[in-house]
């Protein structure tokens, strides 16, 4: 995602723990959400580029997806295998 913003400069302060808060106007303009990954690339001794990382699909998110389409009680794996083999 490449977004070119022509905004007035905004300053934020680095905390003792090394944290910064991105200005809300910038987050909204770039459509950033909590949990998104930002990669920090040093450009020079006094400049850093921040790149929004592409969201990777989470394979664990698919777990339980099929339960929306199943009616009634969940089946054990052995039940599913028996049903599949019945068609052979």
N, CA, C and O atoms as a printed pandas DataFrame, in Angstrom:
     atom_number atom_name residue_name chain_id  residue_number  x_coord  y_coord  z_coord
0              1         N          UNK        A               1    0.855   -1.166    0.000
1              2        CA          UNK        A               1    0.000    0.000    0.000
2              3         C          UNK        A               1    0.898    1.225    0.000
3              4         O          UNK        A               1    1.676    1.429    0.932
4              5         N          UNK        A               2    0.796    2.027   -1.025
5              6        CA          UNK        A               2    1.561    3.252   -1.083
6              7         C          UNK        A               2    0.599    4.412   -0.985
7              8         O          UNK        A               2   -0.297    4.563   -1.815
8              9         N          UNK        A               3    0.786    5.220    0.022
9             10        CA          UNK        A               3   -0.063    6.392    0.220
10            11         C          UNK        A               3    0.854    7.599    0.328
11            12         O          UNK        A               3    1.748    7.640    1.173
12            13         N          UNK        A               4    0.628    8.561   -0.520
13            14        CA          UNK        A               4    1.404    9.782   -0.454
14            15         C          UNK        A               4    0.543   10.843    0.210
15            16         O          UNK        A               4   -0.550   11.158   -0.260
16            17         N          UNK        A               5    1.038   11.380    1.288
17            18        CA          UNK        A               5    0.282   12.366    2.043
18            19         C          UNK        A               5    1.011   13.698    2.015
19            20         O          UNK        A               5    2.220   13.769    2.236
20            21         N          UNK        A               6    0.279   14.714    1.748
21            22        CA          UNK        A               6    0.850   16.046    1.774
22            23         C          UNK        A               6    0.158   16.802    2.902
23            24         O          UNK        A               6   -0.761   17.592    2.686
24            25         N          UNK        A               7    0.629   16.532    4.098
25            26        CA          UNK        A               7    0.060   17.134    5.298
26            27         C          UNK        A               7    1.123   18.014    5.923
27            28         O          UNK        A               7    2.314   17.891    5.634
28            29         N          UNK        A               8    0.668   18.897    6.780
29            30        CA          UNK        A               8    1.642   19.662    7.538
30            31         C          UNK        A               8    2.352   18.705    8.494
31            32         O          UNK        A               8    1.773   17.696    8.896
32            33         N          UNK        A               9    3.555   18.997    8.851
33            34        CA          UNK        A               9    4.329   18.130    9.738
34            35         C          UNK        A               9    3.657   18.024   11.094
35            36         O          UNK        A               9    3.080   18.987   11.599
36            37         N          UNK        A              10    3.741   16.853   11.667
37            38        CA          UNK        A              10    3.227   16.634   13.005
38            39         C          UNK        A              10    4.339   16.004   13.818
39            40         O          UNK        A              10    5.097   15.174   13.315
40            41         N          UNK        A              11    4.431   16.400   15.073
41            42        CA          UNK        A              11    5.507   15.917   15.939
42            43         C          UNK        A              11    4.916   15.057   17.038
43            44         O          UNK        A              11    3.868   15.382   17.596
44            45         N          UNK        A              12    5.588   13.961   17.346
45            46        CA          UNK        A              12    5.201   13.148   18.494
46            47         C          UNK        A              12    6.447   12.918   19.346
47            48         O          UNK        A              12    7.571   13.041   18.861
48            49         N          UNK        A              13    6.244   12.591   20.589
49            50        CA          UNK        A              13    7.350   12.446   21.529
50            51         C          UNK        A              13    7.617   10.973   21.796
51            52         O          UNK        A              13    6.682   10.190   21.967
52            53         N          UNK        A              14    8.884   10.596   21.832
53            54        CA          UNK        A              14    9.305    9.243   22.160
54            55         C          UNK        A              14    9.260    9.079   23.679
55            56         O          UNK        A              14    9.820    9.891   24.415
56            57         N          UNK        A              15    8.586    8.014   24.142
57            58        CA          UNK        A              15    8.477    7.797   25.588
58            59         C          UNK        A              15    9.730    7.110   26.118
59            60         O          UNK        A              15   10.590    6.687   25.346
60            61         N          UNK        A              16    9.827    7.004   27.444
61            62        CA          UNK        A              16   10.964    6.315   28.069
62            63         C          UNK        A              16   11.060    4.864   27.630
63            64         O          UNK        A              16   12.148    4.291   27.597
64            65         N          UNK        A              17    9.921    4.270   27.292
65            66        CA          UNK        A              17    9.884    2.870   26.859
66            67         C          UNK        A              17   10.106    2.719   25.353
67            68         O          UNK        A              17   10.005    1.610   24.830
68            69         N          UNK        A              18   10.403    3.808   24.651
69            70        CA          UNK        A              18   10.671    3.751   23.222
70            71         C          UNK        A              18    9.418    3.699   22.363
71            72         O          UNK        A              18    9.470    3.222   21.229
72            73         N          UNK        A              19    8.299    4.177   22.876
73            74        CA          UNK        A              19    7.042    4.128   22.141
74            75         C          UNK        A              19    6.693    5.503   21.575
75            76         O          UNK        A              19    7.056    6.534   22.140
76            77         N          UNK        A              20    5.988    5.495   20.457
77            78        CA          UNK        A              20    5.455    6.725   19.869
78            79         C          UNK        A              20    4.003    6.484   19.505
79            80         O          UNK        A              20    3.598    5.343   19.282
80            81         N          UNK        A              21    3.224    7.537   19.443
81            82        CA          UNK        A              21    1.837    7.457   18.991
82            83         C          UNK        A              21    1.738    8.126   17.635
83            84         O          UNK        A              21    2.161    9.268   17.456
84            85         N          UNK        A              22    1.171    7.397   16.680
85            86        CA          UNK        A              22    0.973    7.966   15.352
86            87         C          UNK        A              22   -0.227    8.911   15.410
87            88         O          UNK        A              22   -1.257    8.555   15.983
88            89         N          UNK        A              23   -0.116   10.093   14.835
89            90        CA          UNK        A              23   -1.233   11.033   14.862
90            91         C          UNK        A              23   -2.505   10.409   14.270
91            92         O          UNK        A              23   -2.457    9.726   13.247
92            93         N          UNK        A              24   -3.638   10.657   14.929
93            94        CA          UNK        A              24   -4.910   10.067   14.524
94            95         C          UNK        A              24   -5.292   10.446   13.091
95            96         O          UNK        A              24   -5.822    9.612   12.356
96            97         N          UNK        A              25   -5.032   11.675   12.692
97            98        CA          UNK        A              25   -5.380   12.115   11.332
98            99         C          UNK        A              25   -4.631   11.282   10.290
99           100         O          UNK        A              25   -5.185   10.943    9.244
100          101         N          UNK        A              26   -3.392   10.960   10.577
101          102        CA          UNK        A              26   -2.583   10.144    9.666
102          103         C          UNK        A              26   -3.099    8.707    9.629
103          104         O          UNK        A              26   -3.178    8.106    8.557
104          105         N          UNK        A              27   -3.453    8.147   10.799
105          106        CA          UNK        A              27   -4.006    6.779   10.846
106          107         C          UNK        A              27   -5.296    6.687   10.049
107          108         O          UNK        A              27   -5.512    5.721    9.318
108          109         N          UNK        A              28   -6.150    7.686   10.189
109          110        CA          UNK        A              28   -7.425    7.681    9.450
110          111         C          UNK        A              28   -7.184    7.805    7.957
111          112         O          UNK        A              28   -7.796    7.087    7.166
112          113         N          UNK        A              29   -6.302    8.704    7.567
113          114        CA          UNK        A              29   -6.028    8.941    6.145
114          115         C          UNK        A              29   -5.456    7.697    5.481
115          116         O          UNK        A              29   -5.730    7.433    4.310
116          117         N          UNK        A              30   -4.659    6.929    6.227
117          118        CA          UNK        A              30   -4.036    5.717    5.675
118          119         C          UNK        A              30   -4.870    4.466    5.955
119          120         O          UNK        A              30   -4.472    3.366    5.574
120          121         N          UNK        A              31   -6.024    4.620    6.616
121          122        CA          UNK        A              31   -6.923    3.500    6.937
122          123         C          UNK        A              31   -6.215    2.420    7.758
123          124         O          UNK        A              31   -6.388    1.229    7.499
124          125         N          UNK        A              32   -5.417    2.835    8.746
125          126        CA          UNK        A              32   -4.693    1.885    9.592
126          127         C          UNK        A              32   -5.571    1.454   10.757
127          128         O          UNK        A              32   -6.340    2.251   11.295
128          129         N          UNK        A              33   -5.454    0.207   11.137
129          130        CA          UNK        A              33   -6.225   -0.365   12.238
130          131         C          UNK        A              33   -5.275   -0.913   13.295
131          132         O          UNK        A              33   -4.104   -1.171   13.014
132          133         N          UNK        A              34   -5.777   -1.088   14.496
133          134        CA          UNK        A              34   -4.985   -1.662   15.583
134          135         C          UNK        A              34   -4.511   -3.060   15.189
135          136         O          UNK        A              34   -5.272   -3.841   14.617
136          137         N          UNK        A              35   -3.277   -3.367   15.490
137          138        CA          UNK        A              35   -2.726   -4.685   15.204
138          139         C          UNK        A              35   -1.984   -4.766   13.881
139          140         O          UNK        A              35   -1.293   -5.754   13.631
140          141         N          UNK        A              36   -2.107   -3.756   13.024
141          142        CA          UNK        A              36   -1.372   -3.797   11.764
142          143         C          UNK        A              36    0.121   -3.660   12.030
143          144         O          UNK        A              36    0.537   -2.992   12.976
144          145         N          UNK        A              37    0.914   -4.299   11.187
145          146        CA          UNK        A              37    2.361   -4.265   11.356
146          147         C          UNK        A              37    2.965   -3.101   10.577
147          148         O          UNK        A              37    2.607   -2.851    9.426
148          149         N          UNK        A              38    3.893   -2.392   11.232
149          150        CA          UNK        A              38    4.630   -1.301   10.609
150          151         C          UNK        A              38    6.109   -1.656   10.644
151          152         O          UNK        A              38    6.649   -1.998   11.696
152          153         N          UNK        A              39    6.761   -1.575    9.491
153          154        CA          UNK        A              39    8.199   -1.868    9.421
154          155         C          UNK        A              39    8.958   -0.542    9.426
155          156         O          UNK        A              39    8.656    0.359    8.643
156          157         N          UNK        A              40    9.950   -0.432   10.318
157          158        CA          UNK        A              40   10.771    0.769   10.444
158          159         C          UNK        A              40   12.077    0.538    9.693
159          160         O          UNK        A              40   12.815   -0.395   10.009
160          161         N          UNK        A              41   12.372    1.385    8.697
161          162        CA          UNK        A              41   13.596    1.267    7.903
162          163         C          UNK        A              41   14.453    2.515    8.109
163          164         O          UNK        A              41   14.020    3.622    7.792
164          165         N          UNK        A              42   15.657    2.343    8.635
165          166        CA          UNK        A              42   16.533    3.507    8.767
166          167         C          UNK        A              42   16.975    4.001    7.393
167          168         O          UNK        A              42   17.427    3.218    6.558
168          169         N          UNK        A              43   16.840    5.298    7.168
169          170        CA          UNK        A              43   17.226    5.902    5.895
170          171         C          UNK        A              43   18.566    6.611    6.050
171          172         O          UNK        A              43   19.422    6.537    5.169
172          173         N          UNK        A              44   18.739    7.291    7.164
173          174        CA          UNK        A              44   20.005    7.973    7.464
174          175         C          UNK        A              44   20.130    8.036    8.979
175          176         O          UNK        A              44   19.341    7.420    9.696
176          177         N          UNK        A              45   21.104    8.768    9.462
177          178        CA          UNK        A              45   21.313    8.884   10.902
178          179         C          UNK        A              45   20.174    9.635   11.595
179          180         O          UNK        A              45   19.989    9.507   12.805
180          181         N          UNK        A              46   19.414   10.419   10.827
181          182        CA          UNK        A              46   18.335   11.213   11.432
182          183         C          UNK        A              46   16.975   11.006   10.764
183          184         O          UNK        A              46   16.037   11.760   11.023
184          185         N          UNK        A              47   16.864    9.998    9.915
185          186        CA          UNK        A              47   15.613    9.794    9.188
186          187         C          UNK        A              47   15.234    8.317    9.163
187          188         O          UNK        A              47   16.087    7.443    9.006
188          189         N          UNK        A              48   13.923    8.054    9.323
189          190        CA          UNK        A              48   13.390    6.690    9.330
190          191         C          UNK        A              48   12.173    6.640    8.406
191          192         O          UNK        A              48   11.358    7.562    8.392
192          193         N          UNK        A              49   12.060    5.568    7.644
193          194        CA          UNK        A              49   10.881    5.345    6.803
194          195         C          UNK        A              49   10.032    4.281    7.491
195          196         O          UNK        A              49   10.554    3.254    7.923
196          197         N          UNK        A              50    8.729    4.522    7.595
197          198        CA          UNK        A              50    7.808    3.558    8.190
198          199         C          UNK        A              50    6.936    3.007    7.066
199          200         O          UNK        A              50    6.258    3.760    6.367
200          201         N          UNK        A              51    6.961    1.684    6.900
201          202        CA          UNK        A              51    6.232    1.027    5.817
202          203         C          UNK        A              51    5.144    0.141    6.423
203          204         O          UNK        A              51    5.406   -0.635    7.341
204          205         N          UNK        A              52    3.930    0.262    5.905
205          206        CA          UNK        A              52    2.825   -0.588    6.356
206          207         C          UNK        A              52    2.996   -1.948    5.698
207          208         O          UNK        A              52    3.012   -2.059    4.472
208          209         N          UNK        A              53    3.124   -2.984    6.525
209          210        CA          UNK        A              53    3.285   -4.345    6.016
210          211         C          UNK        A              53    1.941   -4.878    5.524
211          212         O          UNK        A              53    0.895   -4.591    6.107
212          213         N          UNK        A              54    1.985   -5.645    4.460
213          214        CA          UNK        A              54    0.765   -6.273    3.943
214          215         C          UNK        A              54    0.267   -7.285    4.965
215          216         O          UNK        A              54    1.053   -8.010    5.576
216          217         N          UNK        A              55   -1.031   -7.323    5.139
217          218        CA          UNK        A              55   -1.618   -8.269    6.084
218          219         C          UNK        A              55   -1.485   -9.688    5.542
219          220         O          UNK        A              55   -1.884   -9.966    4.411
220          221         N          UNK        A              56   -0.929  -10.577    6.344
221          222        CA          UNK        A              56   -0.802  -11.973    5.959
222          223         C          UNK        A              56   -2.041  -12.721    6.424
223          224         O          UNK        A              56   -2.548  -12.461    7.515
224          225         N          UNK        A              57   -2.534  -13.650    5.604
225          226        CA          UNK        A              57   -3.694  -14.418    6.060
226          227         C          UNK        A              57   -3.337  -15.260    7.276
227          228         O          UNK        A              57   -2.264  -15.861    7.332
228          229         N          UNK        A              58   -4.231  -15.298    8.235
229          230        CA          UNK        A              58   -4.014  -16.063    9.458
230          231         C          UNK        A              58   -4.662  -17.431    9.297
231          232         O          UNK        A              58   -5.890  -17.522    9.272
232          233         N          UNK        A              59   -3.866  -18.509    9.185
233          234        CA          UNK        A              59   -4.455  -19.833    8.971
234          235         C          UNK        A              59   -5.332  -20.284   10.128
235          236         O          UNK        A              59   -6.264  -21.060    9.917
236          237         N          UNK        A              60   -5.066  -19.827   11.331
237          238        CA          UNK        A              60   -5.874  -20.231   12.473
238          239         C          UNK        A              60   -7.261  -19.593   12.448
239          240         O          UNK        A              60   -8.186  -20.072   13.104
240          241         N          UNK        A              61   -7.395  -18.525   11.697
241          242        CA          UNK        A              61   -8.683  -17.847   11.608
242          243         C          UNK        A              61   -9.737  -18.722   10.921
243          244         O          UNK        A              61  -10.935  -18.557   11.154
244          245         N          UNK        A              62   -9.286  -19.644   10.082
245          246        CA          UNK        A              62  -10.215  -20.517    9.361
246          247         C          UNK        A              62  -10.794  -21.613   10.256
247          248         O          UNK        A              62  -11.819  -22.203    9.917
248          249         N          UNK        A              63  -10.160  -21.891   11.380
249          250        CA          UNK        A              63  -10.681  -22.931   12.263
250          251         C          UNK        A              63  -12.077  -22.557   12.738
251          252         O          UNK        A              63  -12.313  -21.426   13.162
252          253         N          UNK        A              64  -12.965  -23.475   12.668
253          254        CA          UNK        A              64  -14.329  -23.226   13.112
254          255         C          UNK        A              64  -15.193  -22.559   12.067
255          256         O          UNK        A              64  -16.378  -22.335   12.314
256          257         N          UNK        A              65  -14.651  -22.236   10.920
257          258        CA          UNK        A              65  -15.406  -21.569    9.863
258          259         C          UNK        A              65  -16.556  -22.450    9.384
259          260         O          UNK        A              65  -17.658  -21.958    9.145
260          261         N          UNK        A              66  -16.304  -23.747    9.242
261          262        CA          UNK        A              66  -17.322  -24.663    8.743
262          263         C          UNK        A              66  -18.491  -24.843    9.687
263          264         O          UNK        A              66  -19.567  -25.260    9.259
264          265         N          UNK        A              67  -18.307  -24.539   10.965
265          266        CA          UNK        A              67  -19.387  -24.738   11.933
266          267         C          UNK        A              67  -20.602  -23.872   11.614
267          268         O          UNK        A              67  -21.713  -24.199   12.032
268          269         N          UNK        A              68  -20.414  -22.788   10.892
269          270        CA          UNK        A              68  -21.546  -21.939   10.510
270          271         C          UNK        A              68  -22.504  -22.672    9.571
271          272         O          UNK        A              68  -23.704  -22.396    9.547
272          273         N          UNK        A              69  -21.951  -23.611    8.797
273          274        CA          UNK        A              69  -22.752  -24.286    7.782
274          275         C          UNK        A              69  -23.283  -25.636    8.248
275          276         O          UNK        A              69  -24.154  -26.216    7.600
276          277         N          UNK        A              70  -22.767  -26.137    9.359
277          278        CA          UNK        A              70  -23.226  -27.427    9.878
278          279         C          UNK        A              70  -24.486  -27.240   10.698
279          280         O          UNK        A              70  -24.619  -26.264   11.436
280          281         N          UNK        A              71  -25.387  -28.155   10.569
281          282        CA          UNK        A              71  -26.617  -28.108   11.363
282          283         C          UNK        A              71  -26.509  -29.152   12.459
283          284         O          UNK        A              71  -26.038  -30.263   12.213
284          285         N          UNK        A              72  -26.933  -28.815   13.647
285          286        CA          UNK        A              72  -26.960  -29.781   14.734
286          287         C          UNK        A              72  -25.611  -29.960   15.395
287          288         O          UNK        A              72  -24.761  -29.069   15.378
288          289         N          UNK        A              73  -25.433  -31.148   15.984
289          290        CA          UNK        A              73  -24.244  -31.470   16.770
290          291         C          UNK        A              73  -23.015  -31.680   15.882
291          292         O          UNK        A              73  -23.124  -32.200   14.772
292          293         N          UNK        A              74  -21.863  -31.278   16.375
293          294        CA          UNK        A              74  -20.611  -31.487   15.641
294          295         C          UNK        A              74  -20.295  -32.976   15.576
295          296         O          UNK        A              74  -20.593  -33.722   16.508
296          297         N          UNK        A              75  -19.697  -33.397   14.483
297          298        CA          UNK        A              75  -19.357  -34.806   14.281
298          299         C          UNK        A              75  -17.899  -35.063   14.628
299          300         O          UNK        A              75  -17.054  -34.178   14.495
300          301         N          UNK        A              76  -17.612  -36.276   15.073
301          302        CA          UNK        A              76  -16.236  -36.682   15.321
302          303         C          UNK        A              76  -15.580  -36.999   13.971
303          304         O          UNK        A              76  -16.274  -37.279   12.993
304          305         N          UNK        A              77  -14.265  -36.955   13.922
305          306        CA          UNK        A              77  -13.545  -37.252   12.684
306          307         C          UNK        A              77  -13.900  -38.639   12.162
307          308         O          UNK        A              77  -14.056  -38.824   10.955
308          309         N          UNK        A              78  -14.030  -39.611   13.057
309          310        CA          UNK        A              78  -14.371  -40.969   12.623
310          311         C          UNK        A              78  -15.737  -41.000   11.925
311          312         O          UNK        A              78  -15.923  -41.758   10.973
312          313         N          UNK        A              79  -16.695  -40.181   12.390
313          314        CA          UNK        A              79  -18.006  -40.094   11.735
314          315         C          UNK        A              79  -17.877  -39.545   10.318
315          316         O          UNK        A              79  -18.499  -40.056    9.386
316          317         N          UNK        A              80  -17.055  -38.491   10.161
317          318        CA          UNK        A              80  -16.849  -37.901    8.840
318          319         C          UNK        A              80  -16.188  -38.908    7.904
319          320         O          UNK        A              80  -16.583  -39.036    6.745
320          321         N          UNK        A              81  -15.188  -39.619    8.404
321          322        CA          UNK        A              81  -14.485  -40.597    7.574
322          323         C          UNK        A              81  -15.431  -41.721    7.152
323          324         O          UNK        A              81  -15.386  -42.178    6.009
324          325         N          UNK        A              82  -16.270  -42.157    8.056
325          326        CA          UNK        A              82  -17.238  -43.224    7.743
326          327         C          UNK        A              82  -18.199  -42.751    6.639
327          328         O          UNK        A              82  -18.516  -43.497    5.713
328          329         N          UNK        A              83  -18.652  -41.497    6.762
329          330        CA          UNK        A              83  -19.548  -40.945    5.757
330          331         C          UNK        A              83  -18.862  -40.834    4.392
331          332         O          UNK        A              83  -19.464  -41.136    3.361
332          333         N          UNK        A              84  -17.601  -40.399    4.397
333          334        CA          UNK        A              84  -16.861  -40.285    3.139
334          335         C          UNK        A              84  -16.623  -41.660    2.495
335          336         O          UNK        A              84  -16.760  -41.812    1.281
336          337         N          UNK        A              85  -16.275  -42.634    3.296
337          338        CA          UNK        A              85  -15.990  -43.963    2.766
338          339         C          UNK        A              85  -17.258  -44.654    2.267
339          340         O          UNK        A              85  -17.180  -45.524    1.400
340          341         N          UNK        A              86  -18.407  -44.289    2.790
341          342        CA          UNK        A              86  -19.673  -44.894    2.356
342          343         C          UNK        A              86  -19.943  -44.602    0.889
343          344         O          UNK        A              86  -20.628  -45.371    0.216
344          345         N          UNK        A              87  -19.409  -43.501    0.395
345          346        CA          UNK        A              87  -19.615  -43.138   -0.998
346          347         C          UNK        A              87  -18.683  -43.849   -1.963
347          348         O          UNK        A              87  -18.834  -43.702   -3.176
348          349         N          UNK        A              88  -17.716  -44.622   -1.457
349          350        CA          UNK        A              88  -16.737  -45.304   -2.333
350          351         C          UNK        A              88  -17.313  -46.538   -2.959
351          352         O          UNK        A              88  -16.628  -47.224   -3.717
